[in-house]
Amino acid sequence: MSKKYLFISSLLMSLTACQSSQAEQPQDATLTRINAGVITELQQAIQSAKGGALVTLADDVFTKSAVLLIDHGTGKGPDGLPIMGAHSIPSEKFVLQKAGEQCLLYYPKKERRIPLPNVECEVN
């Protein structure tokens, strides 16, 4: 009889562990509140992830989609025309995610997630 209870207890604990770990998996999200402070935090997180200068973000970034693509500026030659090959630099992709109650900025290129403590978001 005790083996049966032990088996059932183990099974229930396994199921509970699976559910709690699934709940903490990051899921794509969108912003629920946006202001200058949120924009600044996102800019700093992007700069931290990829390096370089702060990027300019639209006022409605991550409000309609969890994905942000940042294109590189196209260099121009002395004749004012785009430099050959400069347009072939791939866009940088960022994804707003939520894991538990924490919003994160995910940078797939480096498999990096940056916590955004002052950002409010919701799972899509």
VMD Tcl script that draws the C-alpha trace (Angstrom):
set ca {
  {0.00 0.00 0.00}
  {2.79 2.46 0.84}
  {4.48 1.84 -2.52}
  {1.27 2.90 -4.24}
  {1.14 6.17 -2.27}
  {4.80 6.80 -2.89}
  {4.28 6.33 -6.63}
  {1.27 8.68 -6.67}
  {3.15 11.29 -4.65}
  {6.12 11.11 -7.01}
  {3.84 11.42 -10.02}
  {2.06 14.47 -8.59}
  {5.35 16.16 -7.72}
  {6.64 15.53 -11.26}
  {3.54 17.05 -12.81}
  {3.72 20.08 -10.53}
  {7.39 20.61 -11.41}
  {6.59 20.43 -15.14}
  {3.80 22.97 -14.82}
  {5.87 25.44 -12.81}
  {8.83 25.21 -15.17}
  {6.54 25.75 -18.19}
  {5.01 28.82 -16.55}
  {8.47 30.37 -16.21}
  {9.43 29.82 -19.87}
  {9.74 33.18 -21.63}
  {6.83 33.98 -23.92}
  {6.51 36.76 -26.49}
  {4.92 39.89 -25.04}
  {3.92 43.47 -25.79}
  {4.20 46.59 -23.68}
  {1.23 47.60 -21.55}
  {2.65 50.99 -20.56}
  {5.09 53.15 -22.45}
  {6.75 56.42 -21.52}
  {10.15 58.11 -21.83}
  {11.60 55.99 -19.00}
  {10.54 52.75 -20.69}
  {12.02 53.89 -24.02}
  {15.30 54.75 -22.27}
  {15.43 51.37 -20.52}
  {14.82 49.58 -23.84}
  {17.51 51.67 -25.58}
  {20.04 50.85 -22.86}
  {19.17 47.15 -22.98}
  {19.61 47.08 -26.77}
  {22.94 48.91 -26.48}
  {24.05 46.47 -23.77}
  {23.09 43.48 -25.93}
  {24.63 44.47 -29.24}
  {27.03 47.28 -28.39}
  {27.40 50.53 -30.28}
  {25.46 53.75 -29.88}
  {21.97 54.15 -28.45}
  {19.31 53.45 -31.06}
  {16.32 55.68 -31.75}
  {13.04 53.89 -31.04}
  {9.50 54.73 -32.13}
  {7.05 55.90 -29.47}
  {4.97 52.76 -30.02}
  {7.80 50.21 -30.01}
  {6.68 46.74 -28.80}
  {3.04 47.85 -28.45}
  {1.72 45.98 -31.51}
  {4.35 43.27 -31.91}
  {6.87 41.47 -29.71}
  {9.51 41.71 -32.46}
  {11.74 44.68 -33.25}
  {14.00 44.70 -36.31}
  {16.75 47.31 -36.42}
  {18.19 48.01 -39.85}
  {21.73 49.26 -40.27}
  {22.15 52.59 -41.98}
  {23.32 52.31 -45.55}
  {26.65 54.02 -46.15}
  {26.86 56.38 -49.09}
  {29.82 57.03 -51.33}
  {31.11 60.47 -52.40}
  {28.60 60.42 -55.26}
  {25.71 60.15 -52.78}
  {24.77 56.64 -53.91}
  {24.64 53.64 -51.55}
  {27.92 51.77 -51.27}
  {27.68 48.39 -52.99}
  {27.10 45.63 -50.45}
  {26.27 47.99 -47.60}
  {22.57 47.20 -47.97}
  {23.16 43.47 -47.45}
  {23.90 43.78 -43.72}
  {21.14 41.80 -41.96}
  {18.75 43.48 -39.55}
  {19.23 43.04 -35.82}
  {16.30 41.22 -34.20}
  {15.05 41.77 -30.65}
  {12.05 40.15 -28.97}
  {10.15 41.41 -25.93}
  {9.34 38.47 -23.66}
  {7.80 37.79 -20.29}
  {8.85 35.03 -17.88}
  {6.70 34.90 -14.77}
  {6.25 38.55 -13.82}
  {9.54 39.72 -15.39}
  {9.76 41.43 -18.79}
  {12.90 40.58 -20.77}
  {14.57 41.76 -23.95}
  {15.77 38.74 -25.93}
  {18.59 39.10 -28.46}
  {18.56 35.85 -30.49}
  {21.87 36.55 -32.24}
  {23.72 36.12 -28.94}
  {21.05 34.04 -27.14}
  {20.95 36.75 -24.48}
  {18.03 37.84 -22.27}
  {18.20 41.16 -20.47}
  {15.81 41.80 -17.54}
  {13.74 44.98 -17.81}
  {12.79 45.69 -14.17}
  {10.84 48.91 -14.84}
  {8.93 47.70 -17.89}
  {5.36 46.37 -17.80}
  {4.34 43.88 -20.47}
  {1.78 41.16 -21.14}
  {1.98 37.87 -22.99}
  {0.43 38.04 -26.46}
}
mol new
graphics top color blue
foreach p $ca { graphics top sphere $p radius 0.5 }
foreach p [lrange $ca 0 end-1] q [lrange $ca 1 end] { graphics top cylinder $p $q radius 0.2 }
display resetview
